[in-house]
Amino acid sequence: FLIKLANARMPFGKYSGRLLIDLPEAYVVWFSHKGYPRGEIGEMLEALYTIKENGLESLLRPLVGLRG
């Protein structure tokens, strides 16, 4: 799951095409307040929020570009 999360791209909106881990923290926090989309993207955004909230983005960086 972590490799997939590290390489996932935002499929819609202002940041469409950007790696999820490169989304601005304020945008990820906004989803945590307004609600996550359904499905896998919502699960990944929720996990990303927890990772960013705890300052653990550096754990995902080495996984960018890997296939899992």
mmCIF file of the N, C-alpha and C atoms, coordinates in Angstrom:
data_MODEL
# 
_entry.id   MODEL 
# 
loop_
_atom_site.group_PDB 
_atom_site.id 
_atom_site.type_symbol 
_atom_site.label_atom_id 
_atom_site.label_alt_id 
_atom_site.label_comp_id 
_atom_site.label_asym_id 
_atom_site.label_entity_id 
_atom_site.label_seq_id 
_atom_site.pdbx_PDB_ins_code 
_atom_site.Cartn_x 
_atom_site.Cartn_y 
_atom_site.Cartn_z 
_atom_site.occupancy 
_atom_site.B_iso_or_equiv 
_atom_site.pdbx_formal_charge 
_atom_site.auth_seq_id 
_atom_site.auth_comp_id 
_atom_site.auth_asym_id 
_atom_site.auth_atom_id 
_atom_site.pdbx_PDB_model_num 
ATOM 1   N N  . PHE A 1 1  ? 0.825   -1.207 0.000   1.00 0.00 ? 1  PHE A N  1 
ATOM 2   C CA . PHE A 1 1  ? 0.000   0.000  0.000   1.00 0.00 ? 1  PHE A CA 1 
ATOM 3   C C  . PHE A 1 1  ? 0.860   1.257  0.000   1.00 0.00 ? 1  PHE A C  1 
ATOM 4   N N  . LEU A 1 2  ? 1.965   1.245  0.738   1.00 0.00 ? 2  LEU A N  1 
ATOM 5   C CA . LEU A 1 2  ? 2.800   2.448  0.833   1.00 0.00 ? 2  LEU A CA 1 
ATOM 6   C C  . LEU A 1 2  ? 3.468   2.793  -0.495  1.00 0.00 ? 2  LEU A C  1 
ATOM 7   N N  . ILE A 1 3  ? 3.894   1.775  -1.242  1.00 0.00 ? 3  ILE A N  1 
ATOM 8   C CA . ILE A 1 3  ? 4.487   2.041  -2.557  1.00 0.00 ? 3  ILE A CA 1 
ATOM 9   C C  . ILE A 1 3  ? 3.437   2.645  -3.478  1.00 0.00 ? 3  ILE A C  1 
ATOM 10  N N  . LYS A 1 4  ? 2.244   2.100  -3.431  1.00 0.00 ? 4  LYS A N  1 
ATOM 11  C CA . LYS A 1 4  ? 1.158   2.622  -4.259  1.00 0.00 ? 4  LYS A CA 1 
ATOM 12  C C  . LYS A 1 4  ? 0.824   4.057  -3.865  1.00 0.00 ? 4  LYS A C  1 
ATOM 13  N N  . LEU A 1 5  ? 0.770   4.328  -2.564  1.00 0.00 ? 5  LEU A N  1 
ATOM 14  C CA . LEU A 1 5  ? 0.486   5.673  -2.068  1.00 0.00 ? 5  LEU A CA 1 
ATOM 15  C C  . LEU A 1 5  ? 1.572   6.655  -2.510  1.00 0.00 ? 5  LEU A C  1 
ATOM 16  N N  . ALA A 1 6  ? 2.826   6.249  -2.407  1.00 0.00 ? 6  ALA A N  1 
ATOM 17  C CA . ALA A 1 6  ? 3.943   7.131  -2.765  1.00 0.00 ? 6  ALA A CA 1 
ATOM 18  C C  . ALA A 1 6  ? 3.932   7.501  -4.243  1.00 0.00 ? 6  ALA A C  1 
ATOM 19  N N  . ASN A 1 7  ? 3.329   6.668  -5.074  1.00 0.00 ? 7  ASN A N  1 
ATOM 20  C CA . ASN A 1 7  ? 3.334   6.894  -6.519  1.00 0.00 ? 7  ASN A CA 1 
ATOM 21  C C  . ASN A 1 7  ? 1.984   7.311  -7.086  1.00 0.00 ? 7  ASN A C  1 
ATOM 22  N N  . ALA A 1 8  ? 0.982   7.428  -6.226  1.00 0.00 ? 8  ALA A N  1 
ATOM 23  C CA . ALA A 1 8  ? -0.359  7.791  -6.680  1.00 0.00 ? 8  ALA A CA 1 
ATOM 24  C C  . ALA A 1 8  ? -0.422  9.275  -7.033  1.00 0.00 ? 8  ALA A C  1 
ATOM 25  N N  . ARG A 1 9  ? -1.200  9.574  -8.045  1.00 0.00 ? 9  ARG A N  1 
ATOM 26  C CA . ARG A 1 9  ? -1.392  10.959 -8.479  1.00 0.00 ? 9  ARG A CA 1 
ATOM 27  C C  . ARG A 1 9  ? -2.833  11.386 -8.231  1.00 0.00 ? 9  ARG A C  1 
ATOM 28  N N  . MET A 1 10 ? -2.998  12.662 -7.969  1.00 0.00 ? 10 MET A N  1 
ATOM 29  C CA . MET A 1 10 ? -4.326  13.220 -7.739  1.00 0.00 ? 10 MET A CA 1 
ATOM 30  C C  . MET A 1 10 ? -5.100  13.140 -9.052  1.00 0.00 ? 10 MET A C  1 
ATOM 31  N N  . PRO A 1 11 ? -6.270  12.482 -9.055  1.00 0.00 ? 11 PRO A N  1 
ATOM 32  C CA . PRO A 1 11 ? -6.988  12.264 -10.312 1.00 0.00 ? 11 PRO A CA 1 
ATOM 33  C C  . PRO A 1 11 ? -7.921  13.403 -10.727 1.00 0.00 ? 11 PRO A C  1 
ATOM 34  N N  . PHE A 1 12 ? -8.097  14.416 -9.882  1.00 0.00 ? 12 PHE A N  1 
ATOM 35  C CA . PHE A 1 12 ? -9.055  15.472 -10.200 1.00 0.00 ? 12 PHE A CA 1 
ATOM 36  C C  . PHE A 1 12 ? -8.677  16.765 -9.484  1.00 0.00 ? 12 PHE A C  1 
ATOM 37  N N  . GLY A 1 13 ? -9.367  17.830 -9.872  1.00 0.00 ? 13 GLY A N  1 
ATOM 38  C CA . GLY A 1 13 ? -9.243  19.098 -9.160  1.00 0.00 ? 13 GLY A CA 1 
ATOM 39  C C  . GLY A 1 13 ? -8.030  19.928 -9.535  1.00 0.00 ? 13 GLY A C  1 
ATOM 40  N N  . LYS A 1 14 ? -7.799  20.925 -8.716  1.00 0.00 ? 14 LYS A N  1 
ATOM 41  C CA . LYS A 1 14 ? -6.744  21.911 -8.920  1.00 0.00 ? 14 LYS A CA 1 
ATOM 42  C C  . LYS A 1 14 ? -5.362  21.268 -9.047  1.00 0.00 ? 14 LYS A C  1 
ATOM 43  N N  . TYR A 1 15 ? -5.145  20.188 -8.327  1.00 0.00 ? 15 TYR A N  1 
ATOM 44  C CA . TYR A 1 15 ? -3.840  19.531 -8.305  1.00 0.00 ? 15 TYR A CA 1 
ATOM 45  C C  . TYR A 1 15 ? -3.831  18.221 -9.094  1.00 0.00 ? 15 TYR A C  1 
ATOM 46  N N  . SER A 1 16 ? -4.709  18.104 -10.060 1.00 0.00 ? 16 SER A N  1 
ATOM 47  C CA . SER A 1 16 ? -4.797  16.906 -10.889 1.00 0.00 ? 16 SER A CA 1 
ATOM 48  C C  . SER A 1 16 ? -3.443  16.586 -11.512 1.00 0.00 ? 16 SER A C  1 
ATOM 49  N N  . GLY A 1 17 ? -3.026  15.326 -11.393 1.00 0.00 ? 17 GLY A N  1 
ATOM 50  C CA . GLY A 1 17 ? -1.768  14.880 -11.966 1.00 0.00 ? 17 GLY A CA 1 
ATOM 51  C C  . GLY A 1 17 ? -0.579  14.975 -11.027 1.00 0.00 ? 17 GLY A C  1 
ATOM 52  N N  . ARG A 1 18 ? -0.733  15.669 -9.923  1.00 0.00 ? 18 ARG A N  1 
ATOM 53  C CA . ARG A 1 18 ? 0.367   15.818 -8.966  1.00 0.00 ? 18 ARG A CA 1 
ATOM 54  C C  . ARG A 1 18 ? 0.425   14.598 -8.053  1.00 0.00 ? 18 ARG A C  1 
ATOM 55  N N  . LEU A 1 19 ? 1.637   14.177 -7.695  1.00 0.00 ? 19 LEU A N  1 
ATOM 56  C CA . LEU A 1 19 ? 1.772   13.091 -6.726  1.00 0.00 ? 19 LEU A CA 1 
ATOM 57  C C  . LEU A 1 19 ? 1.052   13.474 -5.440  1.00 0.00 ? 19 LEU A C  1 
ATOM 58  N N  . LEU A 1 20 ? 0.352   12.519 -4.853  1.00 0.00 ? 20 LEU A N  1 
ATOM 59  C CA . LEU A 1 20 ? -0.365  12.808 -3.611  1.00 0.00 ? 20 LEU A CA 1 
ATOM 60  C C  . LEU A 1 20 ? 0.574   13.335 -2.532  1.00 0.00 ? 20 LEU A C  1 
ATOM 61  N N  . ILE A 1 21 ? 1.769   12.787 -2.443  1.00 0.00 ? 21 ILE A N  1 
ATOM 62  C CA . ILE A 1 21 ? 2.683   13.233 -1.388  1.00 0.00 ? 21 ILE A CA 1 
ATOM 63  C C  . ILE A 1 21 ? 3.169   14.660 -1.616  1.00 0.00 ? 21 ILE A C  1 
ATOM 64  N N  . ASP A 1 22 ? 2.965   15.199 -2.825  1.00 0.00 ? 22 ASP A N  1 
ATOM 65  C CA . ASP A 1 22 ? 3.352   16.578 -3.116  1.00 0.00 ? 22 ASP A CA 1 
ATOM 66  C C  . ASP A 1 22 ? 2.195   17.559 -2.967  1.00 0.00 ? 22 ASP A C  1 
ATOM 67  N N  . LEU A 1 23 ? 1.029   17.068 -2.570  1.00 0.00 ? 23 LEU A N  1 
ATOM 68  C CA . LEU A 1 23 ? -0.100  17.970 -2.357  1.00 0.00 ? 23 LEU A CA 1 
ATOM 69  C C  . LEU A 1 23 ? 0.198   18.885 -1.174  1.00 0.00 ? 23 LEU A C  1 
ATOM 70  N N  . PRO A 1 24 ? -0.230  20.149 -1.257  1.00 0.00 ? 24 PRO A N  1 
ATOM 71  C CA . PRO A 1 24 ? -0.038  21.041 -0.118  1.00 0.00 ? 24 PRO A CA 1 
ATOM 72  C C  . PRO A 1 24 ? -0.753  20.493 1.120   1.00 0.00 ? 24 PRO A C  1 
ATOM 73  N N  . GLU A 1 25 ? -0.130  20.654 2.258   1.00 0.00 ? 25 GLU A N  1 
ATOM 74  C CA . GLU A 1 25 ? -0.712  20.133 3.495   1.00 0.00 ? 25 GLU A CA 1 
ATOM 75  C C  . GLU A 1 25 ? -2.102  20.710 3.747   1.00 0.00 ? 25 GLU A C  1 
ATOM 76  N N  . ALA A 1 26 ? -2.292  21.995 3.442   1.00 0.00 ? 26 ALA A N  1 
ATOM 77  C CA . ALA A 1 26 ? -3.596  22.628 3.660   1.00 0.00 ? 26 ALA A CA 1 
ATOM 78  C C  . ALA A 1 26 ? -4.695  21.938 2.847   1.00 0.00 ? 26 ALA A C  1 
ATOM 79  N N  . TYR A 1 27 ? -4.364  21.474 1.654   1.00 0.00 ? 27 TYR A N  1 
ATOM 80  C CA . TYR A 1 27 ? -5.328  20.782 0.795   1.00 0.00 ? 27 TYR A CA 1 
ATOM 81  C C  . TYR A 1 27 ? -5.708  19.433 1.402   1.00 0.00 ? 27 TYR A C  1 
ATOM 82  N N  . VAL A 1 28 ? -4.724  18.727 1.918   1.00 0.00 ? 28 VAL A N  1 
ATOM 83  C CA . VAL A 1 28 ? -4.969  17.426 2.554   1.00 0.00 ? 28 VAL A CA 1 
ATOM 84  C C  . VAL A 1 28 ? -5.788  17.615 3.827   1.00 0.00 ? 28 VAL A C  1 
ATOM 85  N N  . VAL A 1 29 ? -5.483  18.651 4.590   1.00 0.00 ? 29 VAL A N  1 
ATOM 86  C CA . VAL A 1 29 ? -6.240  18.954 5.813   1.00 0.00 ? 29 VAL A CA 1 
ATOM 87  C C  . VAL A 1 29 ? -7.681  19.298 5.455   1.00 0.00 ? 29 VAL A C  1 
ATOM 88  N N  . TRP A 1 30 ? -7.878  20.029 4.357   1.00 0.00 ? 30 TRP A N  1 
ATOM 89  C CA . TRP A 1 30 ? -9.228  20.392 3.927   1.00 0.00 ? 30 TRP A CA 1 
ATOM 90  C C  . TRP A 1 30 ? -10.079 19.133 3.723   1.00 0.00 ? 30 TRP A C  1 
ATOM 91  N N  . PHE A 1 31 ? -9.515  18.126 3.074   1.00 0.00 ? 31 PHE A N  1 
ATOM 92  C CA . PHE A 1 31 ? -10.246 16.871 2.885   1.00 0.00 ? 31 PHE A CA 1 
ATOM 93  C C  . PHE A 1 31 ? -10.591 16.235 4.225   1.00 0.00 ? 31 PHE A C  1 
ATOM 94  N N  . SER A 1 32 ? -9.698  16.329 5.194   1.00 0.00 ? 32 SER A N  1 
ATOM 95  C CA . SER A 1 32 ? -9.963  15.721 6.501   1.00 0.00 ? 32 SER A CA 1 
ATOM 96  C C  . SER A 1 32 ? -11.148 16.387 7.186   1.00 0.00 ? 32 SER A C  1 
ATOM 97  N N  . HIS A 1 33 ? -11.370 17.661 6.887   1.00 0.00 ? 33 HIS A N  1 
ATOM 98  C CA . HIS A 1 33 ? -12.495 18.383 7.486   1.00 0.00 ? 33 HIS A CA 1 
ATOM 99  C C  . HIS A 1 33 ? -13.782 18.229 6.674   1.00 0.00 ? 33 HIS A C  1 
ATOM 100 N N  . LYS A 1 34 ? -13.662 18.224 5.360   1.00 0.00 ? 34 LYS A N  1 
ATOM 101 C CA . LYS A 1 34 ? -14.836 18.200 4.481   1.00 0.00 ? 34 LYS A CA 1 
ATOM 102 C C  . LYS A 1 34 ? -15.283 16.794 4.097   1.00 0.00 ? 34 LYS A C  1 
ATOM 103 N N  . GLY A 1 35 ? -14.396 15.827 4.258   1.00 0.00 ? 35 GLY A N  1 
ATOM 104 C CA . GLY A 1 35 ? -14.718 14.450 3.891   1.00 0.00 ? 35 GLY A CA 1 
ATOM 105 C C  . GLY A 1 35 ? -13.894 13.996 2.700   1.00 0.00 ? 35 GLY A C  1 
ATOM 106 N N  . TYR A 1 36 ? -13.518 12.737 2.740   1.00 0.00 ? 36 TYR A N  1 
ATOM 107 C CA . TYR A 1 36 ? -12.701 12.149 1.683   1.00 0.00 ? 36 TYR A CA 1 
ATOM 108 C C  . TYR A 1 36 ? -13.600 11.586 0.595   1.00 0.00 ? 36 TYR A C  1 
ATOM 109 N N  . PRO A 1 37 ? -13.120 11.580 -0.649  1.00 0.00 ? 37 PRO A N  1 
ATOM 110 C CA . PRO A 1 37 ? -13.893 10.939 -1.710  1.00 0.00 ? 37 PRO A CA 1 
ATOM 111 C C  . PRO A 1 37 ? -14.010 9.438  -1.442  1.00 0.00 ? 37 PRO A C  1 
ATOM 112 N N  . ARG A 1 38 ? -14.986 8.831  -2.050  1.00 0.00 ? 38 ARG A N  1 
ATOM 113 C CA . ARG A 1 38 ? -15.175 7.383  -1.896  1.00 0.00 ? 38 ARG A CA 1 
ATOM 114 C C  . ARG A 1 38 ? -14.092 6.624  -2.633  1.00 0.00 ? 38 ARG A C  1 
ATOM 115 N N  . GLY A 1 39 ? -13.863 5.421  -2.173  1.00 0.00 ? 39 GLY A N  1 
ATOM 116 C CA . GLY A 1 39 ? -12.961 4.526  -2.879  1.00 0.00 ? 39 GLY A CA 1 
ATOM 117 C C  . GLY A 1 39 ? -11.515 4.637  -2.444  1.00 0.00 ? 39 GLY A C  1 
ATOM 118 N N  . GLU A 1 40 ? -10.675 4.076  -3.293  1.00 0.00 ? 40 GLU A N  1 
ATOM 119 C CA . GLU A 1 40 ? -9.258  3.971  -2.970  1.00 0.00 ? 40 GLU A CA 1 
ATOM 120 C C  . GLU A 1 40 ? -8.589  5.335  -2.815  1.00 0.00 ? 40 GLU A C  1 
ATOM 121 N N  . ILE A 1 41 ? -8.970  6.305  -3.648  1.00 0.00 ? 41 ILE A N  1 
ATOM 122 C CA . ILE A 1 41 ? -8.346  7.628  -3.534  1.00 0.00 ? 41 ILE A CA 1 
ATOM 123 C C  . ILE A 1 41 ? -8.652  8.249  -2.169  1.00 0.00 ? 41 ILE A C  1 
ATOM 124 N N  . GLY A 1 42 ? -9.854  8.047  -1.675  1.00 0.00 ? 42 GLY A N  1 
ATOM 125 C CA . GLY A 1 42 ? -10.205 8.551  -0.352  1.00 0.00 ? 42 GLY A CA 1 
ATOM 126 C C  . GLY A 1 42 ? -9.394  7.881  0.740   1.00 0.00 ? 42 GLY A C  1 
ATOM 127 N N  . GLU A 1 43 ? -9.204  6.578  0.609   1.00 0.00 ? 43 GLU A N  1 
ATOM 128 C CA . GLU A 1 43 ? -8.391  5.841  1.585   1.00 0.00 ? 43 GLU A CA 1 
ATOM 129 C C  . GLU A 1 43 ? -6.950  6.333  1.565   1.00 0.00 ? 43 GLU A C  1 
ATOM 130 N N  . MET A 1 44 ? -6.431  6.592  0.364   1.00 0.00 ? 44 MET A N  1 
ATOM 131 C CA . MET A 1 44 ? -5.053  7.071  0.259   1.00 0.00 ? 44 MET A CA 1 
ATOM 132 C C  . MET A 1 44 ? -4.915  8.483  0.826   1.00 0.00 ? 44 MET A C  1 
ATOM 133 N N  . LEU A 1 45 ? -5.886  9.355  0.554   1.00 0.00 ? 45 LEU A N  1 
ATOM 134 C CA . LEU A 1 45 ? -5.832  10.712 1.101   1.00 0.00 ? 45 LEU A CA 1 
ATOM 135 C C  . LEU A 1 45 ? -5.928  10.702 2.623   1.00 0.00 ? 45 LEU A C  1 
ATOM 136 N N  . GLU A 1 46 ? -6.747  9.819  3.153   1.00 0.00 ? 46 GLU A N  1 
ATOM 137 C CA . GLU A 1 46 ? -6.865  9.705  4.610   1.00 0.00 ? 46 GLU A CA 1 
ATOM 138 C C  . GLU A 1 46 ? -5.549  9.220  5.227   1.00 0.00 ? 46 GLU A C  1 
ATOM 139 N N  . ALA A 1 47 ? -4.929  8.233  4.604   1.00 0.00 ? 47 ALA A N  1 
ATOM 140 C CA . ALA A 1 47 ? -3.630  7.748  5.084   1.00 0.00 ? 47 ALA A CA 1 
ATOM 141 C C  . ALA A 1 47 ? -2.575  8.841  4.956   1.00 0.00 ? 47 ALA A C  1 
ATOM 142 N N  . LEU A 1 48 ? -2.614  9.574  3.856   1.00 0.00 ? 48 LEU A N  1 
ATOM 143 C CA . LEU A 1 48 ? -1.659  10.657 3.646   1.00 0.00 ? 48 LEU A CA 1 
ATOM 144 C C  . LEU A 1 48 ? -1.811  11.733 4.712   1.00 0.00 ? 48 LEU A C  1 
ATOM 145 N N  . TYR A 1 49 ? -3.043  12.043 5.077   1.00 0.00 ? 49 TYR A N  1 
ATOM 146 C CA . TYR A 1 49 ? -3.280  13.023 6.138   1.00 0.00 ? 49 TYR A CA 1 
ATOM 147 C C  . TYR A 1 49 ? -2.593  12.581 7.428   1.00 0.00 ? 49 TYR A C  1 
ATOM 148 N N  . THR A 1 50 ? -2.764  11.333 7.794   1.00 0.00 ? 50 THR A N  1 
ATOM 149 C CA . THR A 1 50 ? -2.142  10.812 9.015   1.00 0.00 ? 50 THR A CA 1 
ATOM 150 C C  . THR A 1 50 ? -0.620  10.875 8.916   1.00 0.00 ? 50 THR A C  1 
ATOM 151 N N  . ILE A 1 51 ? -0.093  10.530 7.753   1.00 0.00 ? 51 ILE A N  1 
ATOM 152 C CA . ILE A 1 51 ? 1.357   10.567 7.546   1.00 0.00 ? 51 ILE A CA 1 
ATOM 153 C C  . ILE A 1 51 ? 1.880   11.997 7.661   1.00 0.00 ? 51 ILE A C  1 
ATOM 154 N N  . LYS A 1 52 ? 1.216   12.942 6.980   1.00 0.00 ? 52 LYS A N  1 
ATOM 155 C CA . LYS A 1 52 ? 1.654   14.340 7.033   1.00 0.00 ? 52 LYS A CA 1 
ATOM 156 C C  . LYS A 1 52 ? 1.478   14.919 8.435   1.00 0.00 ? 52 LYS A C  1 
ATOM 157 N N  . GLU A 1 53 ? 0.382   14.575 9.084   1.00 0.00 ? 53 GLU A N  1 
ATOM 158 C CA . GLU A 1 53 ? 0.099   15.083 10.429  1.00 0.00 ? 53 GLU A CA 1 
ATOM 159 C C  . GLU A 1 53 ? 1.203   14.690 11.411  1.00 0.00 ? 53 GLU A C  1 
ATOM 160 N N  . ASN A 1 54 ? 1.797   13.543 11.185  1.00 0.00 ? 54 ASN A N  1 
ATOM 161 C CA . ASN A 1 54 ? 2.845   13.040 12.074  1.00 0.00 ? 54 ASN A CA 1 
ATOM 162 C C  . ASN A 1 54 ? 4.257   13.287 11.537  1.00 0.00 ? 54 ASN A C  1 
ATOM 163 N N  . GLY A 1 55 ? 4.361   14.063 10.456  1.00 0.00 ? 55 GLY A N  1 
ATOM 164 C CA . GLY A 1 55 ? 5.661   14.427 9.910   1.00 0.00 ? 55 GLY A CA 1 
ATOM 165 C C  . GLY A 1 55 ? 6.453   13.273 9.331   1.00 0.00 ? 55 GLY A C  1 
ATOM 166 N N  . LEU A 1 56 ? 5.755   12.313 8.737   1.00 0.00 ? 56 LEU A N  1 
ATOM 167 C CA . LEU A 1 56 ? 6.420   11.102 8.254   1.00 0.00 ? 56 LEU A CA 1 
ATOM 168 C C  . LEU A 1 56 ? 6.545   11.024 6.731   1.00 0.00 ? 56 LEU A C  1 
ATOM 169 N N  . GLU A 1 57 ? 6.391   12.162 6.041   1.00 0.00 ? 57 GLU A N  1 
ATOM 170 C CA . GLU A 1 57 ? 6.487   12.139 4.576   1.00 0.00 ? 57 GLU A CA 1 
ATOM 171 C C  . GLU A 1 57 ? 7.818   11.582 4.097   1.00 0.00 ? 57 GLU A C  1 
ATOM 172 N N  . SER A 1 58 ? 8.857   11.784 4.876   1.00 0.00 ? 58 SER A N  1 
ATOM 173 C CA . SER A 1 58 ? 10.191  11.315 4.472   1.00 0.00 ? 58 SER A CA 1 
ATOM 174 C C  . SER A 1 58 ? 10.241  9.794  4.322   1.00 0.00 ? 58 SER A C  1 
ATOM 175 N N  . LEU A 1 59 ? 9.313   9.088  4.934   1.00 0.00 ? 59 LEU A N  1 
ATOM 176 C CA . LEU A 1 59 ? 9.260   7.633  4.779   1.00 0.00 ? 59 LEU A CA 1 
ATOM 177 C C  . LEU A 1 59 ? 8.740   7.231  3.402   1.00 0.00 ? 59 LEU A C  1 
ATOM 178 N N  . LEU A 1 60 ? 7.938   8.100  2.781   1.00 0.00 ? 60 LEU A N  1 
ATOM 179 C CA . LEU A 1 60 ? 7.373   7.791  1.467   1.00 0.00 ? 60 LEU A CA 1 
ATOM 180 C C  . LEU A 1 60 ? 8.303   8.173  0.321   1.00 0.00 ? 60 LEU A C  1 
ATOM 181 N N  . ARG A 1 61 ? 9.115   9.207  0.499   1.00 0.00 ? 61 ARG A N  1 
ATOM 182 C CA . ARG A 1 61 ? 9.973   9.713  -0.588  1.00 0.00 ? 61 ARG A CA 1 
ATOM 183 C C  . ARG A 1 61 ? 10.814  8.633  -1.254  1.00 0.00 ? 61 ARG A C  1 
ATOM 184 N N  . PRO A 1 62 ? 11.483  7.764  -0.491  1.00 0.00 ? 62 PRO A N  1 
ATOM 185 C CA . PRO A 1 62 ? 12.312  6.736  -1.144  1.00 0.00 ? 62 PRO A CA 1 
ATOM 186 C C  . PRO A 1 62 ? 11.501  5.739  -1.976  1.00 0.00 ? 62 PRO A C  1 
ATOM 187 N N  . LEU A 1 63 ? 10.194  5.712  -1.789  1.00 0.00 ? 63 LEU A N  1 
ATOM 188 C CA . LEU A 1 63 ? 9.342   4.757  -2.500  1.00 0.00 ? 63 LEU A CA 1 
ATOM 189 C C  . LEU A 1 63 ? 8.863   5.283  -3.852  1.00 0.00 ? 63 LEU A C  1 
ATOM 190 N N  . VAL A 1 64 ? 9.042   6.591  -4.096  1.00 0.00 ? 64 VAL A N  1 
ATOM 191 C CA . VAL A 1 64 ? 8.609   7.176  -5.365  1.00 0.00 ? 64 VAL A CA 1 
ATOM 192 C C  . VAL A 1 64 ? 9.413   6.545  -6.495  1.00 0.00 ? 64 VAL A C  1 
ATOM 193 N N  . GLY A 1 65 ? 8.703   6.081  -7.505  1.00 0.00 ? 65 GLY A N  1 
ATOM 194 C CA . GLY A 1 65 ? 9.342   5.455  -8.657  1.00 0.00 ? 65 GLY A CA 1 
ATOM 195 C C  . GLY A 1 65 ? 9.436   3.944  -8.568  1.00 0.00 ? 65 GLY A C  1 
ATOM 196 N N  . LEU A 1 66 ? 9.178   3.396  -7.394  1.00 0.00 ? 66 LEU A N  1 
ATOM 197 C CA . LEU A 1 66 ? 9.189   1.935  -7.243  1.00 0.00 ? 66 LEU A CA 1 
ATOM 198 C C  . LEU A 1 66 ? 7.853   1.366  -7.689  1.00 0.00 ? 66 LEU A C  1 
ATOM 199 N N  . ARG A 1 67 ? 7.880   0.137  -8.099  1.00 0.00 ? 67 ARG A N  1 
ATOM 200 C CA . ARG A 1 67 ? 6.636   -0.567 -8.447  1.00 0.00 ? 67 ARG A CA 1 
ATOM 201 C C  . ARG A 1 67 ? 6.400   -1.647 -7.415  1.00 0.00 ? 67 ARG A C  1 
ATOM 202 N N  . GLY A 1 68 ? 5.125   -1.759 -7.005  1.00 0.00 ? 68 GLY A N  1 
ATOM 203 C CA . GLY A 1 68 ? 4.844   -2.738 -5.963  1.00 0.00 ? 68 GLY A CA 1 
ATOM 204 C C  . GLY A 1 68 ? 3.824   -3.746 -6.312  1.00 0.00 ? 68 GLY A C  1 
# 
